[in-house]
Amino acid sequence: MRPPPAWTASFRSPSTPGSSTTSCGASCLRKARTASRREATCLSSQSGERRRVFRAFCVPCPVERWIPLMFRRFCGIMGSVFHAGAGARSIRRGFFMERTVRNGSHLALLGAALAVLALATGIVCAVTMQRGEAVSDEESQRYLSELTQQASSKVNQRVSFNLELLGLLSDELAINEGEADDCSTAVASFVENGPFAWIGTVDAKGMLAVEGREPTSVAGFSVVERALAGENGVSETLVSVFDGEKGALYAVPASGGDPAVAAVVGWVPPDRMRLLMNTDISGGVGFSHVVASNGDFILRSSNGNAYLTGDNAIQSLAMQAQFEEGDLANLQQGMAAGESGHVRFVVNGEAREMNYVPLERGDWYLLSIVPPDAYSSSLADYAAFSTGATAAIALLAFAAFGGVLLWVTGKKNREILRIAYEDPVTGGFTAVRFDQEVGSKIAEGKPFSFVTVDVKNFKLINDFFGKEQGDRILKHIHDTILSLLSEGEYAARISSDVFDVILDETDPGRVTAWLERLAERANGFNREGKSAYLLMLNCGSYVVEGDEDVVTVRDRANTARKGVGDVSERLFRCSFYSNPEHERLLREKEMENAMEDALENGEFVVYLQPKVSLETGETVGAEALVRWDSEDRGLIPPDEFIPFFERNGFVIKLDLNVFEQVCRLMRTWMDAGLEPLPVSVNLSPLHLQMPDFLDAFEEVRARYDVPPELLELELTERVAFENLELLRRVVDDIHERGFLCSMDDFGSGYSSLNVLKDIPMDILKIDRAFFSSDDERAYDVVSSVVELAKKLNMGTVAEGVETIPQVDILRSIRCDAVQGYVFSAPVPIESFERMVFGEGGASGSTSR
């Protein structure tokens, strides 16, 4: 099948970068191209000629039959852009119309086009200016609030600083108490270096003592009264103490215990309020007054734009300014209540904006006043300039639009091709481009291998080294693959860390050799690095021989890859697709869907295999083995479902279920008066990854009240080599709870004497591998293991014994017990009870 046009690739493939998110302009351009292709043909009733009639996205324009196609495309795109810039949300799509022009003057058409463009520009400019005014008002108020906050902070800091100075002087006077000269020197120093015109002390009766001045009473000042009561502060209004001159009176409580010095006061005249005098804001156009809450001026700005006269700001505003109805009353009420606010008024014919905020001390207020255009004028100028410039650019753009449109179209087409066909990380093929090559390869009819390569645990590389380094590694792997390809072979990154490869070679051995070279070269760059790490590759291969679709081919290669085991021992591992492999995955999927219900419905049943003493010939225990008695498939052997449950983690639930069935069985035996046999239960290594996993087993045992020494937990030998210290802790915990512990399959791996030395196992189960042949060296090894186990006070059980000669040899080397088909296969519980307890089984009353 012929591949779709290149420009459709990024819209058809959700995985292609950039396919889901485009700019508004690109969206309009796409719609325009789509609209231009949606055409119908009709026969003219007058002339009989065929002509094309295009549908428009919007309501048809009256001049549809007049204006050339290029101009209408321009209007659609530019209209969307201009309306978006003006904030109009209703227009989202461009409109495109086909020209139907037979007669007329090109000059008339151009004039009509310019008229329409001028009208559209005028509308855009009007909307822009209207919206600009609203934005300007909002920004002006925000700007005034910020300036007011800054000015009030400066005033508050200066007042707090003056009070801190008096507080420091109070501490120094307390230190120099009784030393008149030192106290006078300290006061003089603070007056000389501070803002105060004079500083004095007040006794408990309110008499003020200032050096060089007559004592006078200041008990009537509320700020002094508060200082005598232990609170510092500044006078609510300007006050006069000496000579009739008014100023701000500061007072703080004295630090010492001398009743003659109960408070320290300082007086600052307006001309010394250095920081407060600089209250002009907004480049000198705005200014601030400091007033009392009743409106009396504390500090009047000398700014040339300050027109208020008199001693009270509120009264001056009432006489000189014009407010909206109720605004002046709201101002007075707000200041009396200690609230902040904003008002507008007109004074001397000029508009003003004013914010009023309370200061932290003295019941003072800061009034910040600016003209409304102090900040917005620059915005208005900018908006006017932008509007004019937009109009000019629009007119010029119309003249050059034809060439620009062709250039943009070509560029966008190239960009679309790049997005569709070039992977942004590797610079190679995308999935779309690769699938086209696969389709062409299938069409040739020659067999080839479709190989999928996955980098194992690549997320860890991203997490540890960062995404940038991860992308470099992906590009390195891609470049390495390309370097190994021959002509006519292709590769591409399909998803985050998965690569697909087309190889002409179909022989599995040669494909494996190719993958081995790939793994070696991919890891070659990093082996000598400071932070060396290995790239493990999981691979799957499928031989394409017939006319198959790309989806099926990729699915089968992925099926093979997902069937690959652990790659920890090699740099790569590859699995080749086969029908049995596919059937196995289907069976595993069926088991995964059914396993939870099967556990709940009791389909997992326990079989018991006896352990026979070689000394007495009696059954001395059993191993619990699980079978799946499925309603749909019948009895399923454990080698079909146990490995799968080990991989998906369900074996944890299954082990606990088997353990509970064993405890229930033992409770039944004890309730029937039978002497129960010890039963061993297998534990998956996955349990060891869960802290306190034995709590669940202990809870089950306690529920059925089974003696723990009758329960044996089997751990496989390989656990010791994965984490010996963890195994030691688990075995100790097993023993603390009273359970027995055995090591299963001893000798199946690379057994170490350290395991026997360091891990206090109760029973050693010797693997069947030693009895699979009549090798005398193997029996010598078994004899040594049995002898060593006895010295370490461990019991021994030989597994998988199938012949009487094997039993005789094991008896001769003093092995304790045998478990195998030579005595019995794993049997249902009823059969086991008949073998051990007789025909009565658990329902009988006699003990063994």
C-alpha positions in Angstrom: 0.0 0.0 0.0 1.3 3.4 -0.9 2.4 5.4 2.2 0.4 8.5 3.2 1.7 11.9 2.2 4.6 13.1 4.3 2.8 16.1 5.7 0.1 14.0 7.3 2.6 12.0 9.4 2.8 14.2 12.4 -1.0 14.4 12.6 -1.5 10.6 12.3 1.1 9.5 14.8 0.4 10.5 18.5 3.9 9.6 19.4 5.5 12.1 17.0 7.0 15.0 18.9 5.2 18.2 18.2 2.1 16.5 16.7 -0.2 17.5 19.5 0.8 21.0 20.3 1.0 23.7 17.6 0.9 27.5 17.6 -2.3 29.4 16.8 -0.9 30.5 13.5 0.1 27.0 12.5 -3.4 25.8 13.5 -5.0 28.4 11.3 -2.7 27.5 8.4 -3.6 23.8 8.7 -7.3 24.6 8.7 -6.8 26.8 5.6 -5.1 24.0 3.8 -7.7 21.5 4.8 -10.5 23.9 3.8 -8.9 24.5 0.4 -9.0 20.8 -0.3 -12.7 20.4 0.6 -14.2 21.3 -2.7 -17.2 20.3 -4.6 -17.9 20.6 -8.3 -21.1 21.9 -9.7 -22.4 22.6 -13.2 -23.2 26.3 -13.9 -26.8 26.6 -15.0 -25.9 29.6 -17.3 -22.8 28.7 -19.1 -22.5 24.9 -18.5 -18.8 25.2 -17.4 -17.5 23.4 -14.3 -16.2 25.5 -11.5 -15.0 24.9 -8.0 -16.8 26.2 -5.0 -15.0 26.2 -1.7 -16.6 26.1 1.7 -15.5 28.8 4.3 -15.1 28.2 8.0 -17.0 31.4 8.9 -20.2 33.0 7.6 -19.7 33.8 3.8 -18.4 37.3 3.2 -20.4 39.6 0.8 -17.3 40.2 -1.2 -16.6 36.5 -1.7 -17.1 36.7 -5.4 -14.8 39.7 -5.7 -11.6 39.3 -3.8 -8.7 37.2 -5.1 -7.8 34.0 -3.3 -4.5 35.2 -2.0 -6.0 38.2 -0.4 -8.8 36.2 1.3 -6.2 33.8 2.7 -4.3 36.8 4.0 -7.4 38.2 5.6 -8.2 34.9 7.3 -4.7 34.5 8.8 -4.1 38.1 9.7 -7.6 38.4 11.1 -7.0 35.5 13.5 -3.6 37.0 14.6 -5.0 40.6 15.1 -8.1 39.4 17.0 -5.9 37.2 19.2 -3.6 40.1 20.0 -6.6 42.3 20.8 -8.0 39.8 23.2 -11.1 38.9 21.2 -11.9 35.3 22.0 -14.8 34.8 19.7 -12.7 34.6 16.4 -10.5 31.5 16.4 -10.5 30.4 12.8 -9.5 32.0 9.5 -11.7 32.1 6.6 -10.8 31.2 3.1 -12.8 31.7 -0.1 -12.3 30.8 -3.7 -12.3 33.7 -6.1 -14.9 33.9 -8.9 -13.7 36.9 -10.9 -14.6 37.3 -14.6 -14.4 41.0 -15.3 -13.3 44.2 -13.5 -10.4 46.3 -12.9 -7.4 45.1 -10.9 -7.1 48.6 -9.6 -10.6 48.4 -8.3 -9.9 45.1 -6.6 -6.8 46.4 -5.0 -8.7 49.5 -3.7 -11.4 47.2 -2.3 -8.8 45.1 -0.6 -7.1 48.1 0.9 -10.5 49.4 2.1 -11.3 46.1 3.8 -7.8 45.9 5.3 -8.1 49.5 6.6 -11.5 48.8 8.2 -10.2 45.7 9.9 -7.1 47.6 11.1 -9.3 50.4 12.5 -11.5 47.9 14.4 -8.4 46.2 15.8 -6.9 49.5 16.9 -10.1 50.5 18.6 -10.4 47.3 20.5 -6.7 47.5 21.4 -7.0 51.0 22.7 -10.1 50.2 24.8 -8.5 47.2 26.3 -5.3 49.2 26.9 -7.2 51.7 28.9 -8.6 49.1 31.2 -5.1 47.5 31.6 -3.6 50.9 32.2 -6.1 51.6 35.1 -5.3 48.3 36.7 -1.6 48.8 36.4 -1.8 52.4 37.8 -3.6 51.2 40.9 -1.2 48.4 41.5 1.8 50.8 40.9 0.3 53.3 43.4 -0.2 50.6 46.0 3.4 49.5 45.6 4.7 53.1 46.0 2.5 53.7 49.0 3.8 50.6 50.6 7.4 51.7 50.0 6.8 55.2 51.4 5.0 53.9 54.5 7.8 51.4 55.2 10.3 54.2 55.1 8.3 56.3 57.6 7.7 53.3 59.9 11.4 52.4 59.9 12.4 56.0 60.7 9.9 56.3 63.6 11.0 52.9 65.0 14.6 54.0 64.6 14.0 57.1 66.7 12.3 55.1 69.4 15.2 52.6 69.4 17.6 55.5 69.9 15.6 56.7 73.0 15.6 53.1 74.2 19.4 52.8 73.9 19.8 56.1 75.8 17.4 54.9 78.5 19.6 51.8 78.9 22.7 53.9 79.1 21.2 56.3 81.7 20.3 53.3 83.8 23.9 52.1 83.7 25.2 55.5 84.6 22.6 56.0 87.4 23.9 58.4 90.0 26.6 59.7 87.7 25.2 63.1 86.6 28.1 64.1 84.4 28.0 60.8 82.5 24.3 61.0 82.0 24.6 64.6 80.7 27.3 63.6 78.3 25.2 60.7 77.0 22.2 62.9 76.4 24.3 65.5 74.7 25.8 62.8 72.4 22.4 61.5 71.3 21.1 65.0 70.7 24.2 65.9 68.6 24.2 62.8 66.5 20.5 62.1 66.3 17.3 63.7 64.9 16.2 65.1 68.3 16.3 68.9 69.1 16.4 68.1 72.8 16.1 65.0 75.0 14.9 65.0 78.6 13.8 62.8 81.4 10.4 62.6 83.1 9.8 61.7 86.7 6.9 59.6 88.0 4.8 62.7 88.4 5.2 63.8 84.8 7.8 66.6 85.3 10.1 67.0 82.4 13.7 67.9 83.0 15.8 69.1 80.0 19.3 70.5 80.5 19.4 74.2 80.0 15.6 74.6 80.2 13.1 75.1 83.0 11.3 72.0 84.3 7.8 71.7 83.0 4.9 69.2 83.3 4.2 67.0 80.4 1.7 64.8 82.3 -1.1 65.9 80.0 0.5 64.3 76.9 -0.9 60.8 76.2 2.4 59.6 74.8 4.1 60.5 78.0 1.4 58.8 80.0 1.8 55.6 78.0 5.6 55.7 78.5 5.1 56.0 82.3 2.8 53.0 82.0 5.6 51.1 80.2 4.8 51.6 76.5 6.9 53.5 74.0 5.4 55.7 71.3 5.1 59.0 69.5 2.6 61.8 69.8 -0.6 61.5 67.8 -0.2 65.1 66.5 2.5 67.7 66.5 2.8 69.2 70.0 4.5 72.2 71.6 6.5 71.8 74.8 8.8 74.8 74.8 8.7 78.2 73.0 5.4 77.4 71.2 7.1 75.5 68.3 5.3 72.2 67.4 7.0 68.9 66.7 6.8 65.2 67.2 7.2 64.0 70.8 8.8 60.5 71.3 8.7 58.8 74.7 10.0 55.5 76.1 9.9 54.0 79.6 13.1 54.3 81.6 15.2 51.2 82.1 16.4 51.9 85.6 14.5 51.9 88.9 15.1 55.6 89.8 11.7 57.3 90.3 13.3 60.6 89.3 13.8 59.1 85.8 10.6 57.2 84.9 10.6 57.9 81.2 12.9 59.4 78.5 11.4 61.8 75.9 12.7 63.4 72.8 11.3 66.1 70.6 11.8 66.3 66.8 10.9 69.5 64.9 9.5 69.0 61.3 12.6 70.4 59.8 14.7 67.6 61.3 12.5 64.8 60.0 15.2 64.1 57.4 13.9 60.8 56.0 10.3 61.8 56.2 10.9 65.0 54.2 11.8 62.9 51.1 8.4 61.5 50.4 8.1 62.4 46.7 7.3 59.4 44.6 6.9 58.4 40.9 9.8 60.6 39.7 8.6 63.7 41.6 5.2 63.8 40.0 3.6 62.1 43.0 4.1 63.0 46.7 3.0 62.0 50.2 1.7 63.7 53.3 1.9 62.3 56.9 -1.2 63.2 58.9 -2.9 62.3 62.1 -6.0 60.2 62.0 -8.1 63.3 62.4 -6.4 64.8 59.3 -4.0 67.2 61.1 -0.7 67.5 59.1 2.3 65.9 60.7 4.5 66.4 57.7 3.4 68.4 54.7 5.0 67.7 51.3 6.7 70.6 49.6 6.1 69.1 46.2 5.0 71.7 43.6 2.0 69.5 42.7 0.7 69.6 46.3 -2.1 72.2 46.2 -3.7 71.5 49.7 -3.5 74.4 52.2 -4.4 74.8 55.8 -3.5 72.6 58.9 -5.9 69.7 58.3 -5.8 67.6 55.2 -9.4 66.4 55.4 -10.7 69.9 55.7 -8.5 71.1 52.9 -9.8 68.3 50.7 -13.4 69.1 51.6 -12.8 72.8 50.6 -10.5 72.4 47.6 -11.3 69.0 46.0 -14.2 67.5 44.2 -15.1 63.8 45.1 -17.6 61.3 43.9 -20.6 61.2 46.2 -19.8 59.5 49.5 -16.0 59.1 48.8 -14.9 61.9 51.3 -17.2 60.5 54.1 -15.8 57.0 53.4 -12.2 58.5 53.7 -13.0 60.1 57.1 -14.7 57.0 58.4 -11.9 54.7 57.2 -9.1 56.8 58.8 -11.0 57.0 62.1 -11.4 53.2 62.0 -7.7 52.6 61.2 -8.4 51.2 57.7 -6.6 51.5 54.4 -8.3 52.7 51.2 -8.2 54.4 47.8 -10.1 57.5 46.5 -10.1 59.7 43.4 -10.7 63.4 43.4 -10.1 66.6 41.3 -8.2 69.5 42.7 -7.5 72.8 40.7 -8.9 71.1 37.7 -6.4 68.1 37.8 -7.3 64.5 38.5 -5.6 62.7 41.4 -5.4 59.2 42.8 -4.8 58.8 46.6 -4.0 55.8 48.8 -4.3 56.2 52.5 -2.7 53.7 54.9 -2.2 53.7 58.7 1.4 53.8 60.0 2.6 51.6 62.8 3.1 54.4 65.4 1.4 57.5 66.7 -2.0 56.9 65.1 -0.5 58.5 61.9 -1.6 58.1 58.3 0.4 58.2 55.1 -1.5 59.9 52.1 0.1 59.0 48.8 -1.1 61.1 45.8 -0.3 60.8 42.1 -1.9 62.0 38.9 -3.8 59.0 37.3 -1.5 59.2 34.2 1.7 59.2 36.2 2.2 55.5 35.2 -0.4 55.0 32.6 1.0 57.7 30.2 3.9 55.5 29.3 1.5 52.6 28.6 -0.8 54.8 26.6 2.2 56.1 24.5 3.3 52.6 24.0 -0.2 51.4 23.0 -0.6 54.3 20.6 2.8 53.6 19.0 2.1 49.9 18.8 -1.3 50.5 17.2 0.1 52.8 14.6 3.0 50.5 14.0 0.6 47.6 13.6 -1.5 49.4 11.1 1.6 50.4 9.1 3.0 46.9 9.2 -0.3 45.4 8.1 -0.4 47.6 5.0 3.2 46.8 4.2 2.7 43.1 4.9 -0.2 42.9 2.4 2.2 43.9 -0.4 4.8 41.3 0.5 2.4 38.6 1.6 2.5 36.5 -1.5 6.2 35.9 -1.3 6.2 35.4 2.4 3.3 32.9 2.2 5.3 30.8 -0.3 8.4 31.0 1.9 6.5 30.1 5.1 4.7 27.3 3.4 7.9 25.8 2.1 9.5 26.1 5.5 6.6 24.6 7.3 6.5 21.7 4.9 10.2 21.1 5.6 9.5 21.3 9.3 6.6 18.9 9.1 8.8 16.4 7.2 11.5 16.8 9.8 9.1 16.2 12.7 7.5 13.2 10.9 10.7 11.5 9.8 13.6 12.6 12.1 13.8 11.5 15.7 14.7 14.5 17.9 17.0 12.4 20.2 19.0 10.3 17.8 18.6 12.2 14.5 17.6 9.0 12.8 14.3 7.6 11.6 11.1 8.0 13.5 8.6 5.2 13.9 6.6 6.5 11.0 9.6 6.6 8.7 10.8 3.2 9.9 7.4 1.6 9.4 7.4 2.8 5.8 10.7 1.0 5.2 9.3 -2.1 6.9 6.3 -2.0 4.5 8.6 -1.6 1.5 10.8 -4.5 2.8 7.7 -6.8 3.2 6.6 -5.8 -0.3 9.9 -7.0 -1.8 8.9 -10.6 -0.7 12.4 -11.5 0.6 12.7 -12.9 4.2 14.3 -10.7 6.8 14.7 -10.4 10.6 12.8 -7.9 12.6 14.7 -7.3 15.8 13.6 -5.3 18.8 16.2 -4.1 21.4 15.3 -2.8 24.8 17.9 -1.3 27.2 17.3 -2.9 30.6 16.6 -0.5 33.5 17.3 2.5 31.4 15.1 4.6 33.8 17.8 4.2 36.4 20.4 5.7 34.1 18.1 8.7 33.6 17.5 9.0 37.3 21.2 8.7 38.2 23.0 10.6 35.4 20.2 12.9 34.2 18.1 13.1 31.1 20.7 14.9 29.0 23.2 12.1 29.6 20.5 9.5 29.0 19.7 11.1 25.6 23.5 11.0 24.7 23.5 7.3 25.5 20.4 6.6 23.4 22.1 8.4 20.5 25.3 6.4 21.0 23.3 3.2 20.9 21.5 4.3 17.7 24.8 5.3 16.1 26.3 2.0 17.1 23.4 0.1 15.5 23.8 2.1 12.3 27.5 1.4 12.1 26.8 -2.4 12.1 24.1 -2.3 9.4 24.6 -3.1 5.7 22.9 -1.4 2.8 19.2 -2.0 2.8 19.0 -2.5 6.5 17.4 0.1 8.8 17.0 1.0 12.5 14.9 3.5 14.5 14.2 4.4 18.1 10.5 3.4 18.5 9.9 4.5 22.1 11.9 5.8 25.0 14.6 3.1 25.2 13.4 0.6 22.6 15.0 0.3 19.1 13.7 -1.7 16.1 16.1 -3.1 13.5 15.7 -4.6 10.1 18.4 -7.2 9.3 18.6 -9.1 6.0 20.1 -12.1 7.9 17.6 -14.7 9.1 19.9 -17.3 10.6 19.4 -17.2 14.4 23.1 -17.9 15.0 24.2 -15.0 12.9 21.5 -12.7 14.3 22.8 -13.6 17.8 26.4 -12.9 16.7 25.3 -9.5 15.4 23.6 -8.6 18.7 26.7 -9.7 20.5 28.8 -7.3 18.5 26.2 -4.6 19.2 26.4 -5.2 22.9 30.2 -5.1 23.0 30.4 -1.9 21.0 27.6 -0.2 22.9 29.5 -0.8 26.1 32.9 -0.2 24.8 32.9 3.6 25.4 32.2 3.4 29.1 34.2 0.6 30.6 37.1 2.8 31.6 35.0 5.7 32.9 35.0 6.9 36.5 31.3 6.0 36.8 31.3 2.9 34.6 28.0 1.1 34.0 26.9 -1.6 31.7 24.1 -1.4 29.2 22.2 -4.7 29.3 20.1 -5.5 26.2 16.9 -7.5 26.1 16.3 -8.5 22.5 13.6 -10.3 20.5 13.7 -11.4 16.9 11.1 -12.5 14.4 11.7 -13.7 10.9 9.3 -12.1 8.4 8.6 -14.4 5.5 5.2 -13.6 4.1 2.8 -10.7 3.5 2.3 -9.5 7.0 1.4 -6.1 8.4 3.8 -4.0 10.4 1.8 -4.2 13.6 1.8 -8.0 13.6 5.5 -8.1 12.9 6.4 -5.7 15.7 4.0 -7.5 18.1 5.7 -10.9 17.5 9.2 -9.5 18.0 8.0 -7.8 21.2 6.5 -11.1 22.3 9.8 -12.8 21.8 11.7 -10.0 23.7 9.3 -10.2 26.7 10.0 -13.9 27.0 13.7 -13.2 27.6 15.0 -14.1 31.0 17.5 -12.3 33.2 20.4 -10.7 31.3 22.5 -10.2 34.4 25.1 -12.8 33.4 25.6 -11.4 29.8 25.5 -8.0 28.1 22.6 -9.2 26.1 20.1 -12.0 25.7 17.9 -12.7 22.7 14.8 -14.8 22.2 13.5 -15.9 18.9 9.8 -15.9 18.2 8.0 -19.2 17.9 4.4 -20.3 18.2 5.0 -22.2 21.4 6.5 -19.1 23.0 3.4 -17.1 21.9 1.2 -19.8 23.3 3.1 -19.7 26.6 2.5 -16.0 26.9 -1.1 -16.5 26.2 -1.3 -19.2 28.9 0.4 -16.9 31.4 -2.0 -14.1 30.6 -4.9 -16.5 31.2 -3.3 -17.5 34.6 -2.8 -13.9 35.6 -6.5 -13.2 34.9 -7.6 -16.2 36.9 -5.1 -16.5 39.8 -6.9 -14.2 42.3 -10.3 -15.9 41.9 -8.6 -19.3 42.0 -7.0 -18.5 45.3 -10.3 -17.2 46.7 -12.2 -20.3 45.4 -9.7 -22.8 46.9 -8.4 -24.1 43.6 -4.8 -24.3 44.9 -4.6 -27.6 46.8 -1.9 -29.1 48.9 -0.2 -32.4 48.1 2.1 -34.1 50.5 5.3 -36.0 49.7 6.5 -38.2 52.6 10.0 -38.0 54.1 11.0 -41.6 55.1 13.6 -42.3 57.8 16.4 -44.5 56.6 16.9 -45.9 60.1 13.4 -47.0 60.9 11.7 -47.0 57.5 8.8 -44.9 58.9 7.4 -41.7 57.6 8.9 -38.9 59.8 7.5 -35.9 57.9 6.3 -34.5 54.7 6.8 -31.6 52.3 3.7 -29.5 51.2 3.6 -29.1 47.5 0.9 -27.0 45.7 -1.2 -28.0 42.7 -3.7 -25.9 40.8 -7.0 -27.7 40.3 -8.5 -25.4 37.8 -12.1 -25.6 36.9 -11.3 -24.8 33.2 -8.0 -26.6 32.6 -8.0 -29.4 35.3 -4.9 -30.1 37.4 -2.1 -27.8 36.4 1.5 -28.9 37.5 3.5 -26.5 39.5 6.3 -26.1 36.9 3.7 -24.3 34.7 2.5 -21.7 37.2 5.2 -21.4 40.0 7.9 -19.7 37.8 5.3 -17.3 36.4 4.0 -16.5 40.0 7.7 -15.9 41.0 8.0 -13.3 38.3 4.7 -11.5 39.0 4.9 -11.7 42.8 1.7 -13.7 43.3 3.8 -16.5 44.9 3.9 -14.4 48.1 0.1 -14.8 48.6 0.3 -18.4 47.4 3.0 -19.4 50.0 0.9 -18.0 52.8 -2.2 -19.8 51.6 -0.3 -23.1 51.5 1.0 -22.5 55.0 -2.5 -21.9 56.2 -3.8 -25.1 54.6 -1.0 -27.0 56.4 -1.9 -25.4 59.8 -5.5 -26.2 59.3 -4.6 -29.8 58.4 -2.5 -30.2 61.6 -5.3 -28.7 63.7 -7.6 -31.4 62.2 -5.1 -34.1 63.0 -4.7 -33.0 66.6 -8.4 -32.6 67.1 -8.8 -36.2 65.9 -6.3 -37.4 68.4 -3.6 -38.2 65.9 0.0 -37.4 66.4 0.9 -34.9 63.7 3.9 -35.1 61.6 6.2 -32.2 60.9 5.4 -30.6 57.5 7.8 -28.3 55.6 6.5 -25.4 53.4 8.5 -23.6 50.7 9.2 -19.9 51.0 9.9 -17.9 47.9 13.0 -15.6 48.1 10.6 -12.7 47.4 9.4 -12.9 51.0 12.9 -11.8 52.2 12.5 -8.5 50.5 9.6 -7.7 52.9 10.6 -6.7 56.4 8.6 -8.6 59.1 7.1 -11.0 56.6 7.1 -13.7 59.3 4.4 -11.8 61.3 1.8 -13.0 58.8 3.0 -16.6 59.2 3.0 -16.4 63.0 -0.5 -14.9 63.0 -1.8 -18.0 61.0 0.0 -20.4 63.2 -1.4 -18.8 66.4 -4.9 -18.8 64.9 -4.8 -22.6 64.5 -2.7 -23.1 67.7 -0.2 -25.4 66.0 3.1 -26.0 67.9 5.8 -24.1 65.9 8.3 -27.0 66.0 6.0 -29.0 63.7 6.3 -26.4 61.0 9.4 -26.2 58.8 10.1 -23.3 56.4 12.3 -24.2 53.4 14.6 -21.6 51.8 16.5 -22.2 48.6 20.3 -22.3 48.5 20.5 -19.3 46.0 19.2 -16.9 48.7 22.5 -17.3 50.5 24.5 -16.0 47.5 22.2 -13.1 46.9 22.4 -11.7 50.5 24.1 -13.9 53.1 23.6 -11.3 55.9 19.9 -11.0 55.2 19.5 -14.8 55.2 21.3 -15.0 58.6 18.8 -12.5 60.1 15.8 -14.3 58.6 16.9 -17.7 59.9 17.5 -16.2 63.4 14.0 -14.7 63.3 12.5 -18.1 62.2 14.2 -19.8 65.2 13.1 -17.1 67.6 9.5 -17.8 66.6 10.0 -21.6 67.2 9.8 -22.7 63.6 12.3 -25.2 62.0 14.3 -24.0 59.0 15.8 -26.1 56.2 17.9 -25.3 53.2 16.3 -26.6 50.0 18.2 -27.8 46.9 21.6 -27.7 48.6 24.2 -28.4 45.9 22.1 -27.2 43.0 24.2 -24.1 42.7 27.7 -23.2 43.8 27.4 -24.3 47.4 29.8 -22.7 49.8 31.0 -24.1 53.2 30.5 -20.6 54.5 26.8 -21.1 54.2 26.9 -24.1 56.5 29.3 -22.3 58.9 27.4 -19.0 59.2 23.8 -20.1 58.8 22.4 -22.3 61.6 20.0 -24.4 59.5 18.1 -27.3 61.2 17.9 -29.5 58.1 20.0 -29.8 54.9 18.1 -31.0 51.9 20.6 -32.5 49.4 19.6 -31.8 45.8 18.6 -34.6 43.4 21.5 -33.6 41.0 23.8 -35.8 43.1 21.7 -38.9 42.5 21.0 -38.5 38.8 23.8 -40.9 37.9 26.0 -43.5 39.5 29.0 -41.2 39.8 31.1 -42.3 42.7 32.6 -38.9 43.1 29.1 -37.5 43.6 28.4 -40.0 46.4 31.7 -39.1 48.0 30.6 -35.5 48.1 27.2 -36.4 49.6 29.0 -38.6 52.2 31.2 -35.6 53.2 28.2 -33.3 53.3 26.2 -35.7 55.5 29.2 -36.1 57.8 29.8 -32.4 58.1 26.0 -31.7 58.7 26.0 -34.2 61.6 29.0 -32.4 63.1 27.1 -29.1 62.8 24.0 -30.8 64.4 21.9 -30.6 61.2 19.5 -33.2 59.9 19.9 -34.4 56.3 17.2 -35.3 53.7 18.0 -36.5 50.2 15.6 -35.2 47.6 14.6 -36.8 44.3 15.7 -40.4 45.2 14.1 -42.9 42.7 15.9 -46.3 43.1 16.5 -48.8 45.9 20.3 -48.8 45.2 20.3 -45.1 45.8 18.5 -45.7 49.1 21.0 -48.3 50.1 24.0 -46.0 49.5 22.4 -43.2 51.4 21.7 -45.5 54.3 25.3 -46.6 54.3 26.5 -43.0 54.6 24.1 -42.4 57.5 21.8 -39.9 55.7 18.8 -39.3 58.0 15.8 -39.4 55.5 14.8 -39.8 51.9 12.2 -37.9 49.9 11.4 -39.2 46.4 9.4 -41.3 44.1 11.2 -44.4 45.4 8.7 -44.3 48.3 5.9 -42.0 47.1 5.1 -39.2 44.7 3.3 -36.2 46.1 -0.2 -37.3 46.9 -3.5 -35.7 48.0 -4.0 -35.3 51.7 -6.5 -38.1 51.9 -4.0 -40.6 50.3 -1.2 -39.4 52.6 -3.4 -39.9 55.7 -4.3 -43.5 54.6 -0.5 -44.2 54.1 0.5 -42.8 57.5 -2.6 -43.1 59.8 -4.4 -46.1 58.2 -7.8 -46.3 56.6 -9.4 -44.1 59.3 -7.3 -41.1 58.4 -8.0 -37.9 60.2 -11.4 -39.2 61.2 -9.9 -42.1 63.2 -9.3 -42.0 66.9 -6.1 -44.0 67.3 -2.7 -42.3 67.4 0.2 -43.4 65.3 
